[in-house]
Amino acid sequence: MISEITSDFERRRFICVDPVGLHARPATVFVNTACKCLGDVELVKNGKQVNAKSILGVLSLGVSEGDEFEVWCQGTSYKDDLKKIEDVLLNQKIAELEDMEKTNIDEAVEASYNYLKRFDNDDFVDIISGICHRFAKEYDLDLNIIKEKL
């Protein structure tokens, strides 16, 4: 279970488009792909996080058509793992990538803050700095603009 976000972590947000949702056949295809990943792979829906390599875990989330969910990958192969998962979800028409512009930034900031406030101040500053640098790099943004928002 991914309990701590590290530098070898990435996630993607999807919307389920399969009429039957992530059940039976689509869930099996998803889990089989996750099992081929070398790192940790988690499926997250409405704050509930399960091991994506477990068919029972995936089915327990009850992902239906139209539901939003995230895939989290962590480990030395996280980029390759996330690419495998993304490819199967898109190619099998199980899900589509969510448009990042539609993502609620306030919700993301609040969730991040709630996670991070359990650390002491030095750890908090280090983690925030790492997140800002990664965010700036990933979305090709000016780091100073991000710091101003903080």
Secondary structure by P-SEA (a helix, b strand, c coil): ccccccccbbbbbbbbcccccccaaaaaaaaaaaaacccbbbbbccccccccccaaaaaaacccccbbbbbbbbccaaaaaaaaaaaaaaaaccccccccccccaaaaaaaaaaaaccccaaaaaaaaaaaaaaaaaaacccaaaaaaac
